[in-house]
Amino acid sequence: IKNAVLEGTLFNGTLEMRRASVADLAGASVRASGTVAGLAGVPELKGVRFQLGAANLSRLFRLAGADPPVPPDKLGAVKIDANLDGSLLQPRVKLRVKAAGGDVSVAGTVSVVTLGGGLEMAVTASHPDLVRLLGKLDVDYRPAGPIGALKFAARVAGDTSKVTLTGIDAKIGAVAVKGGAVLGLAGKRPKITADLAT
């Protein structure tokens, strides 16, 4: 850990972070700011922002003792920018992640109040080359010719039993796809039901 800075106040159960940053945390730079109130009970987030940037996440995963879902070398440079407001039990979230050459944004709420939790999000994603993206995710797909870019947008709602995608508006190369889909998680195996049109 190098060049750690913390500027803020803790008073009457409220933490105000004017600036919290680490220039080098296992190869990543981290910044945070905002206010967390109600520390004696259910915390309330006010304008909390978290930013992380790294050329490679390998060292950070090793520090955390966690196995990465995708090899960090394939992810390449990663940037994360998150904004959180509201109760810690049901925060409003805006998140943008740039990794593997792609760009993903989500905005909505995440609930941990109910037993199964839940989320309601607007999701957008894009990548300039779908085949290259699948390769980075270790998906062995070799089309006869070039496909092109991926663009995706949808509303996502779900809990531990199912995830529902509505208003899907996607474009894979020159092919437009619209519709909806449901991913059932209650059975022994996930079940996908889709109503899509091109």
C-alpha positions as CSV (number, residue, x, y, z in Angstrom):
1,I,0.0,0.0,0.0
2,K,1.4,3.4,-1.0
3,N,0.4,7.0,-0.6
4,A,-2.8,6.4,1.5
5,V,-4.8,9.6,2.3
6,L,-7.9,10.0,4.5
7,E,-9.6,13.3,5.1
8,G,-12.9,13.3,6.9
9,T,-14.8,13.5,10.2
10,L,-16.6,11.0,12.4
11,F,-19.2,12.7,14.6
12,N,-22.4,11.5,16.2
13,G,-22.7,8.3,14.2
14,T,-21.9,10.0,10.8
15,L,-18.8,9.5,8.8
16,E,-18.0,12.2,6.2
17,M,-15.3,11.2,3.8
18,R,-14.0,14.3,2.0
19,R,-11.2,12.3,0.5
20,A,-10.1,8.7,0.9
21,S,-7.5,7.4,-1.5
22,V,-4.7,4.9,-2.0
23,A,-2.4,5.6,-4.9
24,D,-1.2,2.0,-5.1
25,L,-3.2,-0.9,-3.5
26,A,-1.7,-4.0,-5.1
27,G,-1.3,-2.3,-8.4
28,A,-4.7,-0.5,-8.2
29,S,-5.6,3.1,-7.4
30,V,-8.7,3.6,-5.2
31,R,-10.6,6.7,-4.3
32,A,-13.8,7.1,-2.1
33,S,-15.8,10.1,-0.9
34,G,-19.3,10.8,0.5
35,T,-21.2,10.5,3.7
36,V,-22.4,7.5,5.7
37,A,-24.9,8.4,8.4
38,G,-26.6,6.3,11.1
39,L,-23.7,4.1,11.9
40,A,-25.3,3.1,15.2
41,G,-28.2,1.5,13.2
42,V,-28.9,0.9,9.5
43,P,-26.4,3.1,7.7
44,E,-27.6,5.7,5.2
45,L,-25.4,6.5,2.2
46,K,-25.3,10.0,0.9
47,G,-23.3,10.8,-2.3
48,V,-20.9,7.9,-1.8
49,R,-18.6,7.5,-4.7
50,F,-16.0,4.7,-5.2
51,Q,-13.5,4.6,-8.0
52,L,-10.9,2.0,-8.9
53,G,-8.4,1.8,-11.7
54,A,-5.8,-0.8,-12.5
55,A,-3.8,-1.9,-15.5
56,N,-4.1,-5.5,-14.2
57,L,-6.1,-6.9,-11.3
58,S,-3.8,-10.0,-10.7
59,R,-2.1,-8.6,-7.6
60,L,-5.4,-7.3,-6.1
61,F,-7.1,-10.7,-6.4
62,R,-4.0,-12.3,-4.7
63,L,-4.2,-9.7,-1.9
64,A,-7.9,-10.5,-1.4
65,G,-7.2,-14.3,-1.5
66,A,-9.9,-14.6,-4.2
67,D,-10.1,-16.5,-7.5
68,P,-10.9,-14.1,-10.4
69,P,-14.0,-15.2,-12.5
70,V,-12.0,-14.3,-15.6
71,P,-8.1,-14.3,-15.9
72,P,-7.0,-10.8,-15.1
73,D,-4.7,-10.8,-18.1
74,K,-7.7,-11.2,-20.4
75,L,-9.6,-8.4,-18.6
76,G,-6.8,-5.9,-19.3
77,A,-7.1,-2.5,-17.8
78,V,-10.1,-2.1,-15.5
79,K,-11.9,1.1,-14.4
80,I,-14.8,1.0,-12.0
81,D,-16.9,4.1,-11.0
82,A,-19.7,3.5,-8.5
83,N,-22.2,5.9,-6.9
84,L,-24.4,4.9,-4.0
85,D,-27.3,6.6,-2.2
86,G,-30.0,5.6,0.3
87,S,-30.3,2.9,2.9
88,L,-27.6,0.3,3.0
89,L,-30.5,-2.3,2.9
90,Q,-31.8,-0.9,-0.4
91,P,-29.3,1.4,-2.0
92,R,-29.7,3.3,-5.3
93,V,-26.7,2.3,-7.4
94,K,-25.0,3.7,-10.5
95,L,-22.1,1.7,-11.7
96,R,-19.9,1.8,-14.7
97,V,-17.2,-0.8,-15.5
98,K,-14.7,-0.7,-18.3
99,A,-12.9,-4.0,-18.8
100,A,-11.8,-6.4,-21.6
101,G,-12.3,-3.6,-24.1
102,G,-16.0,-3.3,-23.2
103,D,-18.2,-0.8,-21.3
104,V,-21.0,-1.8,-18.9
105,S,-23.3,0.6,-17.0
106,V,-26.1,-0.3,-14.5
107,A,-28.4,2.0,-12.7
108,G,-31.2,1.0,-10.2
109,T,-31.8,-0.4,-6.8
110,V,-30.5,-3.5,-4.9
111,S,-32.5,-4.8,-2.0
112,V,-31.3,-7.1,0.8
113,V,-34.4,-6.5,2.9
114,T,-36.2,-9.7,1.7
115,L,-34.9,-13.2,2.3
116,G,-33.9,-13.7,-1.3
117,G,-32.8,-10.1,-1.9
118,G,-33.6,-8.5,-5.3
119,L,-32.6,-5.9,-7.8
120,E,-34.2,-3.6,-10.4
121,M,-31.7,-2.2,-12.9
122,A,-31.3,-0.6,-16.3
123,V,-28.3,-2.2,-18.0
124,T,-26.4,-1.1,-21.0
125,A,-23.3,-2.8,-22.5
126,S,-21.1,-2.4,-25.5
127,H,-18.0,-3.9,-27.1
128,P,-16.4,-3.1,-30.5
129,D,-15.8,-6.8,-31.3
130,L,-18.1,-9.5,-30.0
131,V,-15.9,-12.4,-31.1
132,R,-12.9,-10.9,-29.3
133,L,-15.0,-10.4,-26.2
134,L,-16.1,-14.1,-26.2
135,G,-12.5,-15.1,-26.6
136,K,-11.5,-13.2,-23.5
137,L,-14.3,-15.0,-21.6
138,D,-12.9,-18.3,-22.8
139,V,-15.9,-19.0,-25.1
140,D,-14.7,-21.0,-28.1
141,Y,-16.8,-19.4,-30.9
142,R,-15.4,-19.2,-34.4
143,P,-17.8,-17.7,-36.9
144,A,-17.3,-18.1,-40.6
145,G,-16.9,-14.3,-41.0
146,P,-16.6,-11.1,-39.0
147,I,-19.6,-10.2,-36.8
148,G,-18.8,-6.8,-35.6
149,A,-19.7,-4.8,-32.5
150,L,-22.2,-5.6,-29.6
151,K,-24.6,-3.2,-28.2
152,F,-27.1,-4.2,-25.5
153,A,-29.7,-2.4,-23.3
154,A,-32.5,-3.9,-21.1
155,R,-34.3,-3.6,-17.8
156,V,-33.3,-6.3,-15.4
157,A,-35.3,-7.4,-12.3
158,G,-34.7,-10.4,-10.2
159,D,-34.0,-12.3,-7.0
160,T,-32.6,-15.7,-6.1
161,S,-35.5,-17.5,-7.9
162,K,-35.5,-15.8,-11.3
163,V,-34.1,-12.9,-13.4
164,T,-36.3,-11.1,-15.9
165,L,-35.1,-9.0,-18.8
166,T,-37.6,-6.7,-20.4
167,G,-37.2,-4.2,-23.2
168,I,-34.2,-5.9,-24.7
169,D,-32.8,-3.6,-27.4
170,A,-29.6,-5.1,-28.8
171,K,-27.5,-5.0,-31.9
172,I,-25.0,-7.8,-32.8
173,G,-23.1,-6.5,-35.8
174,A,-25.8,-5.5,-38.3
175,V,-28.5,-7.6,-36.7
176,A,-31.0,-5.9,-34.3
177,V,-32.6,-8.0,-31.5
178,K,-35.6,-6.9,-29.4
179,G,-37.8,-8.6,-26.8
180,G,-37.5,-10.1,-23.4
181,A,-36.3,-13.2,-21.5
182,V,-36.6,-14.9,-18.2
183,L,-33.9,-16.9,-16.4
184,G,-35.4,-19.4,-13.9
185,L,-33.1,-20.2,-11.0
186,A,-35.5,-22.2,-8.8
187,G,-34.9,-25.7,-10.3
188,K,-31.8,-27.9,-10.3
189,R,-30.7,-26.3,-13.6
190,P,-31.2,-22.8,-14.9
191,K,-34.1,-22.5,-17.3
192,I,-34.1,-19.8,-20.0
193,T,-37.4,-18.6,-21.7
194,A,-37.0,-16.0,-24.4
195,D,-39.2,-14.0,-26.7
196,L,-36.9,-12.3,-29.1
197,A,-37.3,-10.9,-32.6
198,T,-34.8,-9.8,-35.2
